[in-house]
Amino acid sequence: MKKIIGNPSLKNSELIKIIKETKINNYYVKNKADFRDLIIKNILNDDCVLDIGKAMREKFIDIKCEKLETDNSRTSLTIVEQRSLDGDSVHSTIAE
């Protein structure tokens, strides 16, 4: 004997509807553009930015804001970097 728990047909119908209504923006793929440039453009000078694990990678140095921190949590130590507004000086703190 087969026992059906809940209403899987209804749930499947809901999920199919969500999938059919989903729209994918391929702008960055088609135009070979980098979405990180748009993110950097929208950061204001008085913003505080936390970039986990330097997800912005090589674009990290282009972020201009009041306070910029990164958490490199792949190690047992946390390295917090703060860069001044002029972008020249970086202060690193290691915390356990």
Protein Blocks (a to p, Z undefined) as FASTA:
>chain_A
ZZdehjfklmmmmmmmmmmmpccdfklmmnopafklmmmmmpcfkbccddehhlnmmmmm
mpccfbdcdddfkbmbdcdddddfkomaccddddZZ
